[in-house]
């Protein structure tokens, strides 16, 4: 079968590497892909938001199946457009992708159906939001309503930070129209857990849990980023908590979307916080997380393509979804200055013996050389029987990779390791 994967980052590289293991697939195209992905798929220079271009390519190249991976094309209706020309897809429709596309929608959905989440208020103008903040408890959380590359959330620890966040999002339009509405949310405490789940709108089969590291610098300092590294499984996510989440969060969310006439089929990402009052939803994503995918899929023992097809066909209940009992760690190598200003164009040298476990997020090919071309450049993953061994192996691989202007956190997985040792 001829497969098309829409997107061009580390997540897509991880998906493509795992899809390559399927015997059913003969060819994989990446739209647009990147310089590193070109080692594993045929890259086509069509942007992930160019819905018309994606549809034309699928039609002209007899694509049998499409995986729409990033949030933007999902929210724009890429799956709907491909379905209209008879191309089956992995990914939710536009109507279902709103669960990530609008924070206001998702918060109101949880409130309506009793799904545990933080208390919140919604604002459509800065004046009302600023007035609310005069008496709001601090810390507080401020979220842009729409998509913002994973950076539309500000945790304000002072009144000034909260005011500045509102002005930046609503008045200065830091995230464009995504900041036309905002959510001001109760600040929750507790360990954070990411759980990606396959669902066909009826059955939910969670993947192995993971822990993201959002801040740019060691010890969770610095600005929020798209993610500087991940580990799996998350030691805080016990079997008892998993059962509680299935009963109170996962299945109720799928049921709520069905009742709203927005059946969700694809990968639904649950960003959770394990509070003293039980697990609560921080956010939903309508797709595989990045960089969570880079630790979750290497632990998947079942055929990813068969799972994706069962999701599309509504037969997930009969499909095996099996994960290794091992641990995985992914360290992101980024460009110095990310998530703000940074320079690109530095040559990347990856030793052949570790190339299979390196997921390229931001790079281009020039005269046969791989050059940095993004904020997050590489995800470097290792799998081992114990978490400490996975962390050590990942950092050993990082040190073997060469590119100028690289920076990375040195403490990925340390919090999880401490939690494991404290048990």
Buried (B, 14 or more C-beta within 10 A) or exposed (E): EBBBBBBBBBBBBBBBBBBBEBEEBEEBBBBBBBBBBBBBBBBBEBBBBBBEBBBEBBEEBEBBBBBBBBBBBBBBBBBBBBBEEEBBBBBBBBBBBBBBBBBBBBBBBBEEBEBBBBEBBBBEEBEBBBEBBEEBEEBBBBBBBBBBEBBBBBBBEEEEBBBBBBBBBBEEEBBEEBBBBBBBBBBBEBBBBBBBBBBBBBBBBBBBBBBBBBBBBBEEEBEBBBBBBBBBBBBBBEEEBBEBBBEBBBBBBBBBBBEBEBBBBBBBBBBBBBBEEBBBBBBBBBBBBBBBBBBBBBBBEEBBBBBBBBBBEEEBEEBEBEBBEBBBBBBBBBBEEBBEEBEBEBEBEBEEEBBEBBBBBBBBBEEEEBBBBBBBBBBBBBBBEEBBBBBBBBBEBBEBBEBEBBBBBEBBBBBBBEBBEEE
